Amino acid sequence: MDTRRKELGEFLQALRSRADPTASGFPAGKRRRTQGLRREEVAQLAGISPTWYTWIEQGRQVNVSAEVLDRLAQALRLNRSERAYLFEMAGRHDPHAAHAEEDSAPAALTGLLADIAIPAYIMGRSWDLLAWNRPAAKLFAGWLDKPLSASAPRPNMLRFVFLMPQARQFVVDWETRARRIAAEFRADCRSRLEEPALQRLIGELAQASPDFARYWKQHDVLERQGGQRAFNHPLRGLITCQQVTLRPVEQEQLKLVLLKPST
């Protein structure tokens, strides 16, 4: 039996046993032999046959669609983590996952930036910079040190690298870094390429930057990595840093990027 199918079945059994029948409109009753919902009741709530649902719990090789998983998640009243795990074990993309995340950073996280002595910034789902500290503004002179108007879009790392002319001089070995950034972005947004906002960003970059369009068509996929970064600062000359990227556990769509200057 496939490990994921077995895990999916056991996960559904555990969720069903913890569910409150009365919350779904079923009587509690003293005649219930098992705690929680019956298989027939979960199947009824999800709009599938009891036999087919039983096969899913038994880990049989059945094809469970994203639509069925969505109905099961609603029937069992899953929280966000449980829902994500359900779709992961079934090997399906959650069609509503893209709408579950708000591209904003909590105050508790942004408040930490002022206590960090090295350049640091928080990057969102589409690589917008949601917040940054003063050392980051000084490092990215001419970009992050400019005042923002209320109507202006958030600074975006991809727009900076591919659309702002000064980036080619600022980023040492621009072509290598730019190609890698495009590959890292493809890997980062691989599960939500159908999002309209993301498609608009990719279309904007591809139209305005032949380099981005070329790199994007190559379909390179690379996970984001730390390591040495080098910048030609307009006032301070060559600056090398070690980059480290951290993800908050509760909001993994965010990235806290730290740039420690090399001594």
N, C-alpha and C positions, 0 to 999 in steps of 0.2 A: 504494500500500500504506500502511495506517495506520502511523504512526511507532511507536506503542506496540506493535503486533503485531510489527513488524519488530524492535524492540528486544528483545521477549520471546523471539522465535525465536533471535536472535543470542546472547542471554544463555544460553539453554538449550544452544546449541551449544558455547559456551565452557565451561560447567560440565561438560558431557558429556566434552569433550576432556581436562579436567583430572582426571576421576574415575579411581579405581583399580579396575579390573575385579575384582581378587582380593578387594577389600574387600566386594564384593557377591556373591561366590561364583562368579565367572566365571574361567576360566583365562586367564592372561596370554598365553602362547603366542607363538611367533615368526611365526605366520601372520596376525596382526592387521596390517592395512594402515594403520590409523589409531590414534593414541594415545587412550587413554581407553575409554569405553564406546561400543558401537554403538547406533544408534537402536533397533534391535530389542530390545536388552537393557534400555534405559531403559523402553521401552514395556512389556516383560515385568514389570519391577519395579513399575511404576506400575499395572499391570492394565488397560492400554488397548491398542488395536490399533496395530501399527507404522505403518500408513498414516495414522491420525489423528495420531499423535505427529509424523510427518514433516510433516504439514500445519501443525502448531503451529510447528515450527522454521522452516518456509518463510514464516511470517507470514501464512498464509491466514486468511480470515474464518471462524474456527470458534469456537464457544461453549465456553470452558473453564470448568468449574465449580470452585468452591472445593475440593470433595472431590478432584478430579483434581489440582489444584495442590498440595494437601496431600500426595498420594501421590508426586507428582514431587519435592517438596521432601525427602521421606523417602528416595526412591530415590537422589537426588543428594547426600544428606547435607549439606544446606545449613545454614549458620550463621544466626543470627537476622537479621543485616543482609541476607544473600542472600535469605532467605525473605521478608522484608518487601518487598524489591525485586521479587521474583517476583510477589507478589500485587498490588503497585502497578502493574506493567506490564500485568498481566492485567485490571486494573480490578475486582478482587474483594477482599472483606473476608476477612481471615484469621480463621477461627473460633477459633483457638488463640492469637491475639495477646493477647487480654485476660488470659490466664493466664501469659503469658511475663514479665510485669513484676511485680516485687515492690515494694510501696509502702513503700520505706525509702530513706533517704539514706545514702550511704557516709560512713565516718568522715572521709575526706579532705575531703569537702565540708562536713560539719557543723563540722569543726575550723576552717574558714576564717571562720566567723561571728564568733568571738571577736576576730579581727583586723580586723573591719569596724567603723568608728567610728559609722556611721549605722545606723538601724533596718534590719534585714535578717532575712528568714526564708525557710525552704525549704518549699514547698508540694507535696504529693503528687498522685497521679492523681485522687483525689476531693476535692481541695482541703483535705485534712487538713494541718495545720501539723506538720511532722515535726521541725523544730528552729528556734530563733530565738535572737537575741543579746539582751544586756541592754538596749540602746537600744530594741529592738522591744518588750520587756516594759514599759519605761517609757512608750512611746508608747501601747500598747494597755493602759492601766491598767484594772484591774478584769476583765481577761480573761487576758492572757498573763502577768501578774505573780502569778497565783495558783498555789500549789503543786498539782501533779497527783498523784492517787493512782494506784496501780498498776492498779486496776480501772476507772478513769475513761476514757472514750473520748478520743482525741486532739482537741485544739481543731480546729474545722473552720470555714473562712472563711464558708461558706454558712450554717451554724447561727448563727454570730456575727451576720451581717448581718440575717438574717430572723427569728431566734428569740430573740435577746437584746434586751430592751427598750432598754438603754442605747445600742445601736448607732444607733438613730434620731436620738438627740441627738448622738452622737459623730461620725457621718459627715455632713459638710456636704452639703446637697441630697441627702438619703438616697434619695428616690424615684427620681431620675435615676440615681444610682449603683447602686441595687439592681436596677433594670430592666436596666442594662448588665451587671451581674455575672451575672444569670440568662442573658442572651444569650451572654456569653463562656463560661459553663460549658457551655451546650448545644453551642457550637462545639468546645469542648475535649474533650468526651466523645462526639462524634458517631459515632465508629466502634465504640463499645462500650456503646450504650444498652441492650443485652440483658443486661448483667451483672447478676446478682441483687443484689449488694451496692449497685450504683449505683441500681438500681430501688428498693431499700429506702430509700436516702437521699432520692431524689426524692419517693417516697411520703410519707416522714416530713415533709419540708419542705412539700409541698403540703397535707397534712392540718393541720399546725400553723400555717401562714402563708397566709392568703388572698391576700396580695400575691404571694408566690412562685407560688402556684397560678395566679394571673391572668397573671403575666409568662411562666410556662412554657408556658401554653396559646397565647400569642401567637406562639410558634415563631420569635422573633427569634434570629438567629445573627450574632454579631460576634466577630472575632478579638480576642484580648487586646491591649490597647494601653497604652503608658505615658502620661505626662502629669501634670498637676497634680492633687494630691489634697489635700483640706482636712479637718481634724479639729477638733472642739471638745473639747480636752483638759480633764478635770475640774479640773486644777490649774494648767495652763499656758495655758489659753485657746486661741485660734485658732492652729493650726499648719498651715502649708502645706508640701507636699513635692512633689518630682518623683519619680514612680515609674518604675523601670526593671525589667523582668523578663527574666532570662537563663535559658537552658536548657542544662544540661550535655550535651555531645555524646554521651557514652556512656549517659546516662539521660535521654532527652528527655521522659519523662513527669514529670520534676521541674521545678520552677520556683524559681529563686533571685530573690526579690523584694527590691529595694533602694528605700528611701525617703529621698531626700536632702532635708533641710529647706531651704526657701528662705530666702535671706538678706534 
